[in-house]
Structures are given as structure tokens and as C-alpha cells.
Amino acid sequence: MTYHIGDTVTGIVTGIQPYGAFVALDEKTQGLIHISECQTGYVPDIHQLLQVGQKVQVQILDIDEFNQKISLSRRTLAAKPILDHDFHYRKHYWTSRTVHTGFDPIAENLPIWISRALTELVRE
């Protein structure tokens, strides 16, 4: 087998199933583009993206040398989507920035929790 993981190759779609498309890389070698690797995002119907006999450029994701199965992807070759707006993320604090209690509540309640736990052990 002359193919390696990460190679970009051109193949021909030979069959389409609900879970993906089979692509002939050469006369003896065939791979599968899983439906999740056809494009970024949800794929409602793979037949809208690919047709039997179509030439496709794919990237080799994985090669199972024992079973001679090759996993292919079109998604990794697609350009990153351009966002029509910029996101400005603000750091979200889960506590108040003005109250600095630290571990004081734990230190105050620890003796109470220990006595409750010991009381429960004595009851058993």
C-alpha cells in the first residue's frame, strides 16, 4: 500500500450508503468517507453532497493495515468558515469579585460536618 495517513488524494465515488460514501483511490484500493467527514456541520442527506462517479479530493485519516480499510475525509480539506461577525468573549466569574471569603466558610463548617459524620457512625 503506497498511501500514508495525511496524504491528500483524488478518487472516484463508487457507492453511497446512509452512513457514508465509498471512494476508489485506484484500481485496487478503496476507502470510506464517513458522513460526519463529508462537511462541517450536520449532513441531512449525503446524496445532496456526493454522487456516484463524482471525482473528489480527500485526505487519508486512518489506515487499518490488518483489514485494508482506509478512512477518508473531505471536511479536513475544506476552508474554515468565515464568520460574519466577531465574537468578543468576556471572562465570566462564578463568584463575586468584591467578596473575598476564600476557604473561610469551609473552615467554619468543618467541625460541624465532622461531628455530624461521627454521630452517624455511632448510630450505625
Sequence and secondary structure as in RCSB ss.txt:
>XXXX:A:sequence
MTYHIGDTVTGIVTGIQPYGAFVALDEKTQGLIHISECQTGYVPDIHQLLQVGQKVQVQILDIDEFNQKISLSRR
TLAAKPILDHDFHYRKHYWTSRTVHTGFDPIAENLPIWISRALTELVRE
>XXXX:A:secstr
    TT EEEEEEEEEETTEEEEESSSS EEEEEGGGSSSS  S GGGT  TT EEEEEEEEEETTTTEEEEESG
GGS     SS        SS SS   TTHHHHHHHHHHHHHHHHHHHH 
